[in-house]
Amino acid sequence: MSKEQSYDLVVIGGGPGGYVCAIRAAQLGMKVACVEKRETLGGTCLNIGCIPSKALLQASEKYEEAKHGLGAFGVKVDKLSLDLPGMMGHKDSVVESNVKGIEFLFKKHKIDWLKGTGEVTGKSEVTIDGKTKVEARNIVIATGSGHMDLPGLEVDEKRIVSSTGALSLSKVPKHMVVVGGGYIGLEMGSVWQRLGAEVTVVEFLDRLVPGMDSDISKQFKRTLSKQGMKFKLSTKVTGAKVNKTNIKLQVEPAKGGDGEEITCDSVLVAIGRKPYTEGLGLDKVGVELDERGRVRTDAHYATSVEGIYAIGDVIEGPMLAHKAEEEGVAVAEILAGQKGHVNYETVPGIVYTWPEVASVGKTEDALKEEGIEYNVGKFPFSANGRARAMNATEGFVKVLADKATDRLLGAHIIGPDAGSLVHEAVITMEFGGSAEDLARAFHGHPTLNEVVKEAAMAVHGRQLHS
C-alpha cells in the first residue's frame, strides 16, 4: 500500500453534509480532503435525490399548469404534448451544473477530492479502495443514507423502483403504486400523476407524512385526493407477483384481515431511508452504532473514538440535506476551536408537491402530548389577494405560540410556496421571537407572506381579513 499525504481533516462522503463541512474547514485554514466514491460530488442529494426530483417536480408542475391551469388566466395552449426525454434532459442538465459547481468550489478552496471508497483503518488513518492510505488529524463520517428495502418487493430500478429509478423512468406508467406516504413517495407520485399516470399510495400508518401536524396531514390528503391521487391507509404490502405485462401487488389491512390484489405496471418503494455505515471499518476501530445502525455521537458530533466525528443521515435526527449542511458547518467550526452549534428546534421540513407543505417546530399533537399550554392561529390562503390572483387558494397557515409567553413554538403551512414562507417562522424562532413579533412585522401587499402575518395575528383573535 502506498502512503500519501497528511491532512488536518478527511471527510468521507461528498454529499451536502460532507462537501459543506470540507468547504467550511478549508475556509478556516485547514488542509482538507474529501473521499467520494461517486463519479461526481454532491452525494445522493445533488445526483439522485433533492435536486433532480425538484427539477422534475418543477417541470411536471409547468406541464400540469399548461394542461389544466393556464386557461383560467386567458392563456390558451393548443396541441399540448409531453416530451419526456426533453424533461429528463432538463433534469440531467440541472444535476450536471450543480455537481460541477461543487467541483469548482473544491478547486477554489484547495480541497483534495480523493476518488474511491473510504474506510477508516485507524484512529488517524483512512484507506481509499484498499490501496492508498492517508493520515488525518480528524475524520468526519458523512456518508449519508440509502433507500430502505421492503421484504417481498425486490427493487430492480425498472419496474419496482426506489426514488432513484423513479427519477429515470423511460415512459409514463399507466398505474403506479407508491408504497409509503412520506415526503419522497408523495413528491415522486405527484410527478408521474401530473404526467398522466394513475397513482395509488399504500401507507402502513393511518395518515400521510406522520411527523407533521395532523391538521396539515388531513388537509394534504384531501388536496391530493382532489388531484386524483388514491390512498390506501392503514395498509401493508405482503408481496408482489411480477409478470411480463403487469405487477400484482398483495396488500392487506395493517392490523390484519382480508387481503386484496392491486394490478399496476410500476411500484415505487419509498418507506424510508437507512444510514450508510457498512463497509466503513467503523466496527474495527471501535466506533459505536445505535440499534438503528446510526453512529452514536455527543453534542459536538464526536464518536466514541477520539478524532472521529459524524454528521448528517448517519447520525440521529431528520434525514434532511439542510440538517446535514448545518452539522457540517458546526463540526468544522468546533474543530477550529469555535462554538459551532445547530438549533434542532428550527429544522424545517418541506414536501415539494403543489401545493407545498412545510413545517417547523412543535406540532399541535406534540404540544398536547407534552402538556404545554398554547394558543393557535390559522388563516386560509383563500382570503389572500395574491393567492386569489394566482388561482392558488388551497390550504392555510397555522401558527402555535406559548400561552404564557407568546413565544413562537411552531408553524405549519400547506399552500403555494409554503417551503419559502415557512422561513419567516424559522427566523422568528431562531431569535426567540413571539407570535406578536411576527404579527407586528411589515409584510408587503399583496404577497402570500401576508397569510403568515394574519395567522400570527389570529393567535390573539385579531386577524383582519377573515
C-alpha positions in Angstrom: 0.0 0.0 0.0 1.2 3.5 -0.8 1.2 6.2 1.8 0.1 9.6 0.6 -0.5 13.0 2.2 -1.4 14.0 5.8 -4.4 16.2 6.4 -6.0 18.2 9.2 -9.4 16.8 8.1 -10.5 14.0 5.9 -14.3 13.9 5.2 -15.7 10.6 4.0 -18.7 11.4 1.8 -19.2 14.2 -0.7 -22.9 14.9 -0.2 -24.4 18.2 1.3 -23.0 17.5 4.8 -19.6 16.3 3.6 -18.8 18.9 1.0 -20.1 21.7 3.1 -18.0 20.5 6.0 -15.0 20.3 3.8 -15.5 23.8 2.4 -16.0 25.4 5.8 -13.0 23.7 7.2 -10.9 24.9 4.3 -12.2 28.4 4.9 -11.0 28.1 8.5 -7.4 27.3 7.3 -7.4 23.5 7.5 -5.8 21.2 4.9 -8.8 19.1 3.8 -9.5 16.1 1.7 -12.9 14.6 0.8 -13.3 10.9 -0.1 -16.1 10.2 -2.5 -16.7 7.0 -4.5 -19.3 8.5 -6.9 -18.1 9.8 -10.2 -19.4 13.2 -9.2 -19.6 15.2 -6.0 -22.9 16.2 -4.3 -23.9 12.8 -2.9 -27.5 11.4 -3.2 -29.0 14.9 -2.9 -27.4 16.5 -6.0 -27.2 13.4 -8.1 -30.2 11.2 -7.5 -32.2 13.0 -4.8 -33.2 16.5 -3.9 -32.0 18.4 -7.0 -33.2 16.0 -9.8 -36.5 15.4 -8.0 -37.1 19.1 -7.7 -36.2 19.6 -11.4 -38.9 17.0 -12.4 -41.4 18.5 -9.9 -40.9 21.9 -11.4 -41.2 20.6 -15.0 -44.3 18.5 -14.3 -45.9 21.4 -12.5 -45.5 23.5 -15.6 -46.9 20.8 -17.8 -49.9 20.4 -15.4 -50.5 24.2 -15.4 -50.3 24.4 -19.2 -52.7 21.5 -19.5 -55.3 22.5 -16.8 -54.5 25.9 -15.3 -53.5 28.5 -17.8 -56.9 28.7 -19.4 -58.2 30.4 -16.3 -55.7 33.2 -16.9 -56.8 33.7 -20.5 -53.8 31.8 -21.9 -54.8 29.2 -24.4 -52.4 26.3 -25.3 -53.2 24.3 -28.4 -51.8 20.8 -29.2 -50.0 20.4 -25.9 -47.8 17.4 -25.7 -45.3 15.8 -23.3 -41.7 15.5 -24.3 -40.5 13.1 -21.6 -36.9 12.8 -23.0 -36.7 16.6 -23.0 -38.0 16.8 -19.5 -35.3 14.2 -18.4 -32.7 16.2 -20.3 -33.7 19.3 -18.2 -33.2 17.3 -15.0 -29.9 15.9 -16.1 -28.7 19.4 -17.1 -29.6 20.8 -13.7 -27.8 18.0 -12.0 -24.7 18.5 -14.1 -24.4 22.2 -13.4 -24.8 21.7 -9.7 -22.2 18.9 -9.3 -19.7 20.8 -11.5 -20.3 23.8 -9.2 -19.2 21.7 -6.2 -16.0 20.7 -8.1 -15.3 24.3 -8.8 -15.7 25.1 -5.1 -13.3 22.3 -4.2 -10.7 23.7 -6.5 -11.3 27.3 -5.2 -10.7 26.2 -1.6 -7.8 23.8 -2.5 -9.7 20.7 -1.2 -8.4 17.4 -2.5 -11.0 15.1 -3.9 -9.8 11.5 -3.2 -11.9 9.4 -5.6 -12.8 6.0 -4.3 -14.3 4.2 -1.3 -13.0 5.3 2.0 -12.5 3.1 5.0 -11.3 4.1 8.5 -8.4 1.8 9.2 -7.1 3.6 12.2 -7.8 6.5 14.6 -6.0 8.8 12.3 -6.0 6.9 9.1 -8.3 6.5 6.0 -7.7 4.0 3.3 -9.1 4.5 -0.2 -10.1 1.5 -2.3 -7.9 -0.7 0.0 -4.8 0.8 -1.6 -3.9 4.3 -0.7 -3.6 5.4 3.0 -3.8 9.0 4.1 -3.2 10.4 7.6 -5.9 12.6 9.2 -5.8 14.5 12.5 -9.6 14.4 12.3 -12.1 12.3 10.3 -15.7 13.1 9.7 -18.1 10.4 8.6 -20.7 12.0 6.2 -21.7 9.0 4.0 -25.5 9.7 4.1 -28.2 7.1 3.6 -29.7 4.7 1.1 -33.3 3.6 0.4 -34.8 1.1 2.7 -36.0 -2.2 1.2 -39.3 -3.9 1.8 -39.3 -7.7 2.1 -41.2 -9.2 -0.8 -40.5 -6.3 -3.1 -37.2 -6.6 -4.9 -36.1 -3.3 -6.4 -34.8 -3.7 -9.9 -35.0 0.1 -10.7 -37.0 -0.6 -13.8 -40.5 -1.7 -12.8 -40.1 -1.9 -9.0 -38.1 1.2 -8.2 -36.6 3.2 -5.4 -36.6 7.0 -5.7 -33.5 6.6 -7.9 -35.4 4.6 -10.5 -38.4 6.8 -10.3 -36.3 9.7 -11.5 -35.4 8.0 -14.7 -38.5 6.0 -16.0 -38.4 5.8 -19.8 -42.2 6.1 -20.1 -45.1 7.3 -18.1 -46.7 4.3 -16.2 -50.4 3.6 -16.6 -50.7 2.8 -12.9 -48.0 3.5 -10.3 -48.4 2.2 -6.8 -46.4 4.2 -4.2 -45.5 2.2 -1.1 -45.1 4.9 1.6 -46.9 8.1 2.3 -43.9 10.3 3.2 -42.1 13.1 1.5 -40.4 11.1 -1.2 -43.3 8.9 -2.2 -45.8 11.8 -2.4 -43.4 14.0 -4.4 -42.5 11.4 -7.0 -46.1 10.2 -7.1 -47.1 13.7 -7.9 -44.6 14.0 -10.7 -45.9 10.9 -12.5 -49.6 11.6 -11.8 -49.2 15.1 -13.5 -47.7 13.4 -16.5 -50.6 11.0 -16.9 -50.2 8.1 -14.5 -52.9 6.8 -12.2 -51.3 6.8 -8.7 -52.3 4.8 -5.7 -50.4 5.4 -2.4 -50.3 2.5 0.1 -49.3 3.6 3.6 -48.9 1.4 6.7 -50.0 4.1 9.1 -53.4 5.8 9.3 -52.1 9.2 8.0 -49.8 10.8 5.5 -46.5 12.5 6.5 -46.9 11.2 10.1 -44.3 13.6 11.5 -46.3 16.6 10.5 -49.2 18.4 12.2 -52.4 16.3 12.0 -54.4 19.3 10.6 -51.9 19.6 7.8 -51.9 15.8 7.2 -55.7 15.7 6.8 -55.8 18.7 4.5 -52.9 17.3 2.5 -54.8 14.1 1.9 -57.9 16.0 0.8 -55.9 18.1 -1.5 -54.1 15.3 -3.2 -57.3 13.3 -3.4 -58.9 16.2 -5.4 -56.0 16.0 -7.7 -56.8 12.3 -8.4 -54.3 10.5 -6.2 -55.8 7.5 -4.4 -54.9 6.2 -1.0 -55.0 3.0 1.0 -54.0 4.0 4.5 -53.5 1.5 7.4 -52.5 -1.0 4.8 -49.4 -3.1 4.4 -47.8 -4.8 1.3 -47.3 -8.5 1.8 -45.9 -9.5 -1.6 -45.8 -9.0 -5.4 -46.0 -11.1 -8.5 -44.1 -9.6 -11.4 -45.5 -10.7 -14.7 -44.5 -9.7 -18.3 -47.2 -7.1 -18.6 -48.0 -6.1 -15.1 -47.3 -6.4 -11.4 -49.8 -7.8 -9.0 -49.3 -6.3 -5.5 -50.7 -8.1 -2.5 -51.9 -5.9 0.3 -54.0 -6.3 3.5 -55.1 -4.2 6.5 -52.2 -3.3 8.7 -53.9 -4.8 11.7 -54.8 -8.0 9.8 -57.8 -9.0 7.8 -58.8 -10.0 4.3 -56.2 -9.1 1.6 -56.6 -7.8 -1.9 -54.6 -7.5 -5.1 -53.7 -4.3 -6.9 -52.7 -4.6 -10.5 -50.2 -1.9 -11.7 -47.2 -1.6 -14.1 -44.9 0.3 -11.7 -44.2 0.2 -8.0 -42.2 2.9 -6.1 -40.8 1.7 -2.8 -40.5 4.8 -0.6 -40.8 3.5 3.0 -37.8 5.4 4.4 -34.0 5.5 4.3 -31.3 3.8 6.3 -27.8 5.2 7.3 -24.9 4.1 5.1 -22.4 2.9 7.7 -21.5 -0.6 6.4 -18.0 -1.2 4.9 -16.5 1.9 6.6 -14.4 0.0 9.1 -16.2 1.6 12.0 -16.5 -1.6 14.0 -12.8 -2.3 13.6 -11.8 0.9 15.2 -14.4 0.9 17.9 -16.9 3.5 16.7 -20.2 2.7 18.4 -23.5 2.4 16.5 -27.0 2.5 17.9 -29.8 0.0 17.4 -30.8 1.5 14.0 -27.2 1.4 12.6 -26.6 5.1 13.2 -23.3 6.4 14.5 -23.5 7.5 18.2 -22.2 11.0 18.8 -22.2 13.5 21.6 -23.4 17.1 21.4 -20.3 18.0 19.4 -20.6 15.2 16.8 -17.7 13.3 18.4 -18.0 9.5 18.2 -16.7 7.0 20.8 -13.3 7.2 19.2 -11.2 10.4 19.6 -10.7 12.3 16.4 -13.6 10.7 14.6 -16.8 12.6 14.1 -20.1 12.0 12.2 -22.8 14.2 10.7 -25.9 14.0 8.5 -28.0 11.0 7.8 -25.6 8.6 9.6 -26.5 10.2 13.0 -29.7 10.7 14.9 -32.2 13.3 13.6 -34.2 14.0 10.4 -32.6 12.8 7.2 -32.6 16.2 5.5 -29.9 17.8 3.4 -30.1 21.2 5.2 -29.7 19.5 8.6 -26.6 17.8 7.3 -25.2 21.1 5.9 -25.6 22.9 9.2 -24.0 20.0 11.1 -21.1 20.1 8.6 -20.5 23.8 9.3 -20.8 23.2 13.1 -18.3 20.4 13.3 -15.8 22.3 11.1 -16.1 25.3 13.4 -15.7 23.1 16.5 -12.5 21.6 15.1 -11.2 25.1 14.5 -11.9 26.0 18.2 -15.0 27.9 17.5 -18.5 27.5 19.0 -20.3 25.5 16.3 -23.9 24.9 17.1 -27.1 23.6 15.4 -30.6 24.6 16.7 -32.6 21.5 16.1 -35.8 23.2 17.2 -35.8 25.2 13.9 -35.1 22.5 11.3 -37.8 22.9 8.7 -39.4 20.0 6.8 -40.8 20.6 3.3 -42.8 18.5 0.8 -42.4 19.9 -2.7 -45.7 18.9 -4.1 -48.2 21.5 -5.2 -49.4 23.0 -3.1 -46.3 22.6 -1.0 -46.3 21.5 2.7 -43.9 23.0 5.2 -43.4 22.7 8.9 -41.1 23.9 11.7 -41.1 23.4 15.4 -43.7 21.7 17.5 -46.9 20.2 16.1 -50.1 20.7 18.0 -50.2 17.0 18.6 -46.8 17.2 20.3 -47.8 20.1 22.5 -50.8 18.3 23.7 -48.8 15.2 24.5 -46.2 17.2 26.4 -48.8 19.1 28.3 -47.7 22.5 27.0 -50.4 25.2 27.0 -50.6 27.1 23.8 -52.6 29.4 21.5 -53.2 28.6 17.9 -53.8 31.0 14.9 -54.9 29.8 11.5 -55.5 31.8 8.3 -56.6 30.4 4.8 -55.0 31.3 1.5 -58.5 31.7 0.1 -58.7 35.0 2.0 -55.5 36.4 0.5 -55.5 38.7 -2.5 -52.2 37.4 -4.1 -53.3 33.8 -3.7 -56.6 34.6 -5.5 -54.7 36.4 -8.3 -52.5 33.2 -8.7 -55.6 30.8 -8.6 -53.7 29.1 -5.7 -56.1 29.4 -2.8 -55.8 25.8 -1.4 -54.5 25.5 2.1 -53.7 27.6 5.2 -51.0 28.7 7.7 -51.2 27.5 11.3 -49.1 29.2 14.0 -48.6 27.8 17.5 -47.4 30.0 20.4 -46.8 29.5 24.1 -49.9 30.5 26.1 -48.0 32.3 28.8 -45.1 33.9 26.9 -46.4 34.1 23.3 -43.1 32.6 22.2 -43.4 31.0 18.8 -43.4 27.2 19.1 -44.2 26.1 15.6 -45.6 26.9 12.2 -47.3 24.6 9.7 -48.2 25.5 6.2 -50.0 23.9 3.3 -50.3 26.2 0.3 -48.4 27.9 -2.5 -44.7 28.4 -1.9 -45.0 27.0 1.6 -41.4 26.0 1.5 -40.4 29.6 1.2 -43.0 31.1 3.6 -42.0 28.8 6.5 -38.7 30.5 6.8 -40.4 33.6 8.3 -41.2 31.3 11.3 -37.7 29.7 11.2 -36.1 33.1 11.6 -38.6 34.3 14.3 -38.0 31.1 16.3 -34.2 31.4 15.9 -34.3 34.7 17.6 -36.8 33.5 20.3 -39.5 35.7 18.9 -43.2 35.7 19.6 -46.3 35.4 17.5 -46.8 39.2 18.3 -43.4 39.9 16.7 -44.4 38.0 13.6 -47.7 39.8 13.5 -46.3 43.3 14.0 -43.6 43.0 11.3 -44.2 44.6 8.0 -45.4 42.3 5.2 -45.6 43.7 1.7 -49.0 43.8 0.0 -50.1 41.9 -2.0 -48.0 38.9 -1.1 -48.5 35.3 0.1 -46.5 36.3 3.2 -49.5 38.2 4.5 -51.1 34.8 5.2 -48.3 34.1 7.7 -48.9 37.6 9.3 -52.6 37.0 9.5 -52.1 33.6 11.1 -49.8 35.2 13.7 -52.5 37.8 14.3 -55.1 35.1 14.7 -53.2 33.7 17.7 -54.8 36.6 19.6 -58.0 36.7 17.6 -57.2 39.9 15.7 -56.8 38.7 12.1 -58.2 41.3 9.7 -59.3 39.6 6.6 -61.4 36.6 7.8 
